[in-house]
Amino acid sequence: MMNPYTASLFFNQDALADFEKQIRVFKYKRQKVFVLLDDHTRHYCWPLIRSYFIEIQNDTILIEIPHGEENKNLDQLHSIWKQLTKADAGRDAVLINLGGGVITDLGGFAAASYKRGITTIHFPTTLLAMADAALGGKTGIDFDGYKNHIGVFYQPLKVYVLTDFLKTLPERQWKSGLGELIKYGFLTMKGLKPLENFSFSVNQQLQKAIIEAAQFKLNVVAEDPTEIGMRKILNFGHTIGHAFESFAMSKRQTLMHGEAVAAGIAAELYLSVRLKGLKINVLEDYVSFYHRHFEPFKIVTSDITTLLDIISHDKKNRGRELLMVCIESNKKPVFDVTVEPEQLRECLIWYSELF
């Protein structure tokens, strides 16, 4: 049986060929097309695909927002709804999201909620979005200081991955994407070895890594679309990673999502050693890898109470029970691992002492 989630994913030349056909469908049906982008993707990425919109340029409207995670909020969502309404976007309208995880999360949520749902398409422009964020149908915004606190599951019609977009990225965006690829290394039990000599350039190794991560995620999502079971493993590194990200935002520190995930993986591997018998050398090897590839995110002991409070509000918890994804002794991921508050405090103390 064909996987309905992988059928909508296209890469490079296949993506452009299919998008040309899709444009003709929009033209035939006289659909209004809106392109959500930020100030960065309008400057660097929009010129690479603008020519494909010539046939429908009179029915194409750009919606621009400022770049950055701090703009994945209710104010920007309201702005998108308002611009769609002002342009008389009907239920047959199409919202194309050109950007990284912020744009695909925000745009997906705007499409899901506007008039109870309009068609949406993702053009991910960052490594993180291509390998993870644009796939699987999670949408949402940050709210009241909590990461992805409000949102829905809403699948895009199609996802078009053009790796040429990556040539526009600064090094820090590449490293953020590496954070998600590391996660997939642990989930697929391949570990860090395939990423040891990872180079930040558009080459066959990179394209293979993106495709493998994307297909793995979509296969998991096809089995569990709304995250009631197996899909929860995709949150490895994210419970503590999201807490780091929310904490950094509250302090007006710059911490990209993939950087936060990479730091969260270190902490959640510690819990895996503590609770699931993972061998200590796996943790030690990862900490060494993390030091080589990332500027460590540092916390101090006085930050731990705030972080514990943030984690207590994580949407993956069950009531007051703290639930995590861990790696077992056989290196397989396992979800819904109960972590006691004191075990989590011990973990954060360990993490703070790393640096």
JOMOWO-V482738 format. One record per residue. N is the residue number from 0. RES is the residue in three letters. OMEGA is omega in whole degrees, 0 to 359 (NA if undefined). BURIAL is I if it has 9 or more other C-alpha atoms within 8 Angstrom, else O. D_CENTER is the distance of its C-alpha to the mean C-alpha in Angstrom with 2 decimals. Layout:
# JOMOWO-V482738
{{N | RES | OMEGA | BURIAL | D_CENTER} {N | RES | OMEGA | BURIAL | D_CENTER}}
This chain:
# JOMOWO-V482738
{{0 | MET | 181 | O | 27.40} {1 | MET | 178 | O | 24.75} {2 | ASN | 185 | O | 21.20} {3 | PRO | 182 | O | 20.35} {4 | TYR | 179 | I | 16.59} {5 | THR | 182 | I | 17.14} {6 | ALA | 184 | O | 19.90} {7 | SER | 183 | I | 17.73} {8 | LEU | 183 | I | 15.87} {9 | PHE | 182 | I | 17.88} {10 | PHE | 168 | I | 18.01} {11 | ASN | 185 | I | 20.05} {12 | GLN | 176 | O | 23.64} {13 | ASP | 179 | O | 23.01} {14 | ALA | 181 | I | 20.31} {15 | LEU | 179 | I | 22.83} {16 | ALA | 180 | O | 25.64} {17 | ASP | 180 | I | 23.93} {18 | PHE | 175 | I | 22.81} {19 | GLU | 177 | I | 26.48} {20 | LYS | 182 | O | 27.55} {21 | GLN | 177 | O | 25.09} {22 | ILE | 180 | I | 26.50} {23 | ARG | 176 | I | 29.95} {24 | VAL | 178 | O | 29.01} {25 | PHE | 181 | I | 27.87} {26 | LYS | 181 | I | 31.15} {27 | TYR | 182 | O | 33.28} {28 | LYS | 180 | O | 31.94} {29 | ARG | 180 | O | 32.15} {30 | GLN | 172 | I | 28.69} {31 | LYS | 182 | I | 27.39} {32 | VAL | 178 | I | 24.18} {33 | PHE | 179 | I | 21.98} {34 | VAL | 176 | I | 19.48} {35 | LEU | 179 | I | 16.98} {36 | LEU | 175 | I | 16.31} {37 | ASP | 184 | I | 16.57} {38 | ASP | 177 | I | 19.49} {39 | HIS | 184 | I | 17.92} {40 | THR | 175 | I | 16.80} {41 | ARG | 183 | I | 20.11} {42 | HIS | 189 | O | 21.99} {43 | TYR | 190 | I | 20.38} {44 | CYS | 180 | I | 18.74} {45 | TRP | 179 | I | 20.72} {46 | PRO | 182 | I | 23.93} {47 | LEU | 180 | O | 22.67} {48 | ILE | 185 | O | 22.46} {49 | ARG | 183 | O | 24.85} {50 | SER | 181 | O | 27.78} {51 | TYR | 182 | O | 26.33} {52 | PHE | 184 | I | 26.76} {53 | ILE | 182 | O | 30.45} {54 | GLU | 183 | O | 31.72} {55 | ILE | 187 | I | 30.03} {56 | GLN | 179 | O | 30.04} {57 | ASN | 179 | O | 32.25} {58 | ASP | 181 | I | 29.80} {59 | THR | 180 | I | 26.63} {60 | ILE | 178 | O | 25.56} {61 | LEU | 174 | O | 22.98} {62 | ILE | 185 | I | 21.18} {63 | GLU | 174 | I | 20.14} {64 | ILE | 174 | I | 18.45} {65 | PRO | 179 | O | 18.22} {66 | HIS | 172 | O | 15.26} {67 | GLY | 181 | O | 13.38} {68 | GLU | 182 | O | 11.43} {69 | GLU | 179 | O | 14.95} {70 | ASN | 176 | I | 15.22} {71 | LYS | 190 | I | 12.61} {72 | ASN | 183 | I | 15.70} {73 | LEU | 179 | I | 18.55} {74 | ASP | 180 | O | 20.67} {75 | GLN | 176 | I | 18.46} {76 | LEU | 177 | I | 17.93} {77 | HIS | 179 | O | 21.72} {78 | SER | 179 | O | 22.26} {79 | ILE | 178 | I | 20.44} {80 | TRP | 183 | I | 22.47} {81 | LYS | 180 | O | 25.54} {82 | GLN | 175 | I | 25.24} {83 | LEU | 181 | I | 24.74} {84 | THR | 180 | O | 27.77} {85 | LYS | 181 | O | 29.86} {86 | ALA | 179 | O | 29.38} {87 | ASP | 177 | O | 30.52} {88 | ALA | 179 | I | 27.41} {89 | GLY | 180 | O | 28.47} {90 | ARG | 177 | O | 26.79} {91 | ASP | 180 | I | 26.97} {92 | ALA | 180 | I | 24.87} {93 | VAL | 176 | I | 21.75} {94 | LEU | 178 | I | 18.71} {95 | ILE | 184 | I | 17.01} {96 | ASN | 183 | I | 13.78} {97 | LEU | 181 | I | 14.07} {98 | GLY | 180 | I | 11.46} {99 | GLY | 185 | I | 8.10} {100 | GLY | 178 | I | 5.06} {101 | VAL | 182 | I | 8.06} {102 | ILE | 182 | I | 10.21} {103 | THR | 176 | I | 8.57} {104 | ASP | 183 | I | 7.94} {105 | LEU | 180 | I | 11.40} {106 | GLY | 177 | I | 13.08} {107 | GLY | 179 | I | 12.27} {108 | PHE | 178 | I | 13.73} {109 | ALA | 179 | I | 16.58} {110 | ALA | 182 | I | 17.42} {111 | ALA | 188 | I | 17.42} {112 | SER | 181 | O | 19.72} {113 | TYR | 181 | I | 21.95} {114 | LYS | 179 | O | 25.19} {115 | ARG | 171 | O | 23.54} {116 | GLY | 172 | I | 21.28} {117 | ILE | 181 | I | 21.43} {118 | THR | 176 | I | 20.06} {119 | THR | 180 | I | 16.72} {120 | ILE | 179 | I | 15.54} {121 | HIS | 165 | I | 12.48} {122 | PHE | 181 | I | 13.29} {123 | PRO | 184 | I | 10.18} {124 | THR | 178 | I | 11.80} {125 | THR | 178 | I | 9.86} {126 | LEU | 180 | I | 9.66} {127 | LEU | 181 | I | 6.08} {128 | ALA | 181 | I | 5.51} {129 | MET | 183 | I | 8.59} {130 | ALA | 189 | I | 8.08} {131 | ASP | 196 | I | 5.03} {132 | ALA | 184 | I | 2.76} {133 | ALA | 187 | I | 6.49} {134 | LEU | 170 | I | 8.04} {135 | GLY | 172 | I | 9.69} {136 | GLY | 174 | I | 10.48} {137 | LYS | 178 | I | 8.73} {138 | THR | 176 | I | 9.62} {139 | GLY | 179 | I | 10.95} {140 | ILE | 171 | I | 12.12} {141 | ASP | 184 | I | 13.05} {142 | PHE | 175 | I | 16.70} {143 | ASP | 178 | O | 19.63} {144 | GLY | 182 | O | 17.76} {145 | TYR | 185 | I | 15.37} {146 | LYS | 175 | I | 11.57} {147 | ASN | 188 | I | 10.40} {148 | HIS | 182 | I | 14.08} {149 | ILE | 180 | O | 15.01} {150 | GLY | 180 | I | 13.54} {151 | VAL | 169 | I | 14.35} {152 | PHE | 181 | O | 13.53} {153 | TYR | 185 | I | 14.35} {154 | GLN | 172 | O | 14.18} {155 | PRO | 175 | I | 14.35} {156 | LEU | 181 | O | 17.67} {157 | LYS | 174 | I | 16.40} {158 | VAL | 181 | I | 13.67} {159 | TYR | 181 | I | 15.38} {160 | VAL | 176 | I | 14.26} {161 | LEU | 186 | I | 16.70} {162 | THR | 175 | I | 16.52} {163 | ASP | 176 | O | 19.13} {164 | PHE | 184 | I | 16.60} {165 | LEU | 180 | I | 15.64} {166 | LYS | 180 | O | 19.26} {167 | THR | 189 | O | 18.67} {168 | LEU | 169 | I | 16.25} {169 | PRO | 185 | O | 17.72} {170 | GLU | 183 | O | 17.65} {171 | ARG | 176 | O | 15.40} {172 | GLN | 176 | I | 12.47} {173 | TRP | 181 | I | 13.41} {174 | LYS | 176 | I | 13.49} {175 | SER | 176 | I | 10.06} {176 | GLY | 178 | I | 8.99} {177 | LEU | 179 | I | 11.77} {178 | GLY | 179 | I | 10.37} {179 | GLU | 178 | I | 7.94} {180 | LEU | 176 | I | 11.03} {181 | ILE | 179 | I | 13.20} {182 | LYS | 181 | I | 11.62} {183 | TYR | 175 | I | 12.51} {184 | GLY | 179 | I | 15.82} {185 | PHE | 182 | I | 16.70} {186 | LEU | 180 | I | 15.71} {187 | THR | 178 | O | 17.78} {188 | MET | 176 | O | 20.47} {189 | LYS | 178 | I | 20.69} {190 | GLY | 186 | I | 20.00} {191 | LEU | 188 | I | 19.87} {192 | LYS | 180 | O | 22.70} {193 | PRO | 184 | I | 20.93} {194 | LEU | 184 | O | 19.02} {195 | GLU | 182 | O | 22.16} {196 | ASN | 183 | O | 23.25} {197 | PHE | 179 | O | 19.95} {198 | SER | 182 | O | 20.75} {199 | PHE | 178 | O | 18.68} {200 | SER | 181 | O | 20.22} {201 | VAL | 181 | I | 19.79} {202 | ASN | 183 | O | 21.83} {203 | GLN | 179 | O | 22.26} {204 | GLN | 180 | O | 20.78} {205 | LEU | 182 | I | 17.45} {206 | GLN | 177 | I | 17.53} {207 | LYS | 180 | O | 18.48} {208 | ALA | 179 | I | 15.64} {209 | ILE | 182 | I | 13.05} {210 | ILE | 181 | I | 15.18} {211 | GLU | 179 | O | 15.68} {212 | ALA | 182 | I | 12.09} {213 | ALA | 181 | I | 11.41} {214 | GLN | 177 | I | 14.74} {215 | PHE | 181 | O | 14.38} {216 | LYS | 184 | I | 11.36} {217 | LEU | 175 | I | 13.26} {218 | ASN | 177 | I | 16.42} {219 | VAL | 181 | I | 15.24} {220 | VAL | 179 | I | 13.97} {221 | ALA | 179 | I | 17.34} {222 | GLU | 187 | O | 19.15} {223 | ASP | 187 | I | 17.50} {224 | PRO | 187 | I | 15.78} {225 | THR | 170 | O | 15.86} {226 | GLU | 174 | I | 15.15} {227 | ILE | 182 | O | 18.78} {228 | GLY | 190 | O | 19.14} {229 | MET | 182 | I | 17.72} {230 | ARG | 181 | I | 14.11} {231 | LYS | 180 | I | 14.12} {232 | ILE | 181 | I | 14.15} {233 | LEU | 178 | O | 10.43} {234 | ASN | 179 | O | 10.40} {235 | PHE | 181 | I | 12.41} {236 | GLY | 189 | I | 12.20} {237 | HIS | 182 | I | 10.16} {238 | THR | 177 | I | 13.33} {239 | ILE | 177 | I | 15.03} {240 | GLY | 178 | I | 12.08} {241 | HIS | 178 | I | 11.22} {242 | ALA | 177 | I | 15.00} {243 | PHE | 182 | I | 15.28} {244 | GLU | 179 | I | 12.84} {245 | SER | 179 | I | 14.85} {246 | PHE | 180 | I | 18.01} {247 | ALA | 179 | I | 17.41} {248 | MET | 181 | I | 16.89} {249 | SER | 179 | O | 20.10} {250 | LYS | 182 | O | 21.87} {251 | ARG | 174 | O | 20.68} {252 | GLN | 178 | O | 19.37} {253 | THR | 176 | O | 16.73} {254 | LEU | 182 | I | 13.99} {255 | MET | 186 | I | 10.73} {256 | HIS | 181 | I | 7.55} {257 | GLY | 175 | I | 8.09} {258 | GLU | 179 | I | 11.70} {259 | ALA | 178 | I | 11.47} {260 | VAL | 179 | I | 10.01} {261 | ALA | 177 | I | 12.85} {262 | ALA | 179 | I | 15.27} {263 | GLY | 178 | I | 14.31} {264 | ILE | 178 | I | 14.97} {265 | ALA | 182 | I | 18.39} {266 | ALA | 183 | I | 19.24} {267 | GLU | 170 | I | 18.24} {268 | LEU | 175 | I | 20.21} {269 | TYR | 178 | I | 23.07} {270 | LEU | 178 | I | 22.96} {271 | SER | 176 | I | 22.94} {272 | VAL | 184 | I | 26.11} {273 | ARG | 190 | O | 27.60} {274 | LEU | 188 | O | 27.00} {275 | LYS | 174 | I | 26.57} {276 | GLY | 176 | I | 28.81} {277 | LEU | 182 | I | 26.39} {278 | LYS | 185 | O | 28.53} {279 | ILE | 182 | O | 28.48} {280 | ASN | 176 | O | 28.38} {281 | VAL | 177 | O | 24.82} {282 | LEU | 182 | I | 23.79} {283 | GLU | 179 | O | 26.15} {284 | ASP | 180 | O | 24.91} {285 | TYR | 179 | I | 21.30} {286 | VAL | 177 | I | 22.49} {287 | SER | 178 | O | 24.46} {288 | PHE | 181 | O | 21.58} {289 | TYR | 178 | I | 19.43} {290 | HIS | 182 | I | 22.45} {291 | ARG | 190 | O | 22.93} {292 | HIS | 185 | O | 19.53} {293 | PHE | 167 | O | 18.26} {294 | GLU | 188 | O | 20.01} {295 | PRO | 173 | O | 20.05} {296 | PHE | 188 | O | 18.89} {297 | LYS | 171 | O | 22.21} {298 | ILE | 177 | O | 23.37} {299 | VAL | 185 | O | 26.97} {300 | THR | 182 | O | 28.75} {301 | SER | 179 | O | 29.21} {302 | ASP | 192 | O | 25.43} {303 | ILE | 179 | I | 25.17} {304 | THR | 178 | O | 26.60} {305 | THR | 180 | O | 24.04} {306 | LEU | 178 | I | 21.14} {307 | LEU | 178 | I | 22.82} {308 | ASP | 179 | O | 23.07} {309 | ILE | 182 | I | 19.38} {310 | ILE | 180 | I | 18.57} {311 | SER | 179 | I | 21.34} {312 | HIS | 182 | O | 19.48} {313 | ASP | 185 | O | 16.28} {314 | LYS | 180 | O | 15.81} {315 | LYS | 178 | O | 15.92} {316 | ASN | 177 | I | 19.45} {317 | ARG | 186 | O | 22.54} {318 | GLY | 178 | O | 25.00} {319 | ARG | 182 | O | 25.78} {320 | GLU | 180 | I | 24.81} {321 | LEU | 183 | I | 22.03} {322 | LEU | 183 | I | 20.04} {323 | MET | 168 | I | 17.98} {324 | VAL | 179 | I | 16.88} {325 | CYS | 175 | I | 19.36} {326 | ILE | 183 | I | 20.68} {327 | GLU | 182 | I | 24.26} {328 | SER | 177 | I | 27.24} {329 | ASN | 177 | O | 26.99} {330 | LYS | 176 | I | 23.43} {331 | LYS | 177 | I | 21.99} {332 | PRO | 178 | I | 19.08} {333 | VAL | 183 | I | 20.32} {334 | PHE | 179 | I | 18.81} {335 | ASP | 175 | O | 20.59} {336 | VAL | 179 | I | 22.35} {337 | THR | 179 | O | 24.33} {338 | VAL | 178 | I | 24.36} {339 | GLU | 181 | O | 27.27} {340 | PRO | 181 | O | 26.94} {341 | GLU | 176 | O | 29.31} {342 | GLN | 178 | I | 27.38} {343 | LEU | 177 | I | 24.23} {344 | ARG | 178 | I | 26.47} {345 | GLU | 179 | O | 27.92} {346 | CYS | 181 | I | 24.53} {347 | LEU | 175 | I | 23.64} {348 | ILE | 177 | I | 27.15} {349 | TRP | 182 | O | 26.73} {350 | TYR | 183 | I | 23.54} {351 | SER | 182 | I | 25.34} {352 | GLU | 178 | O | 28.24} {353 | LEU | 190 | O | 26.33} {354 | PHE | NA | O | 26.65}}
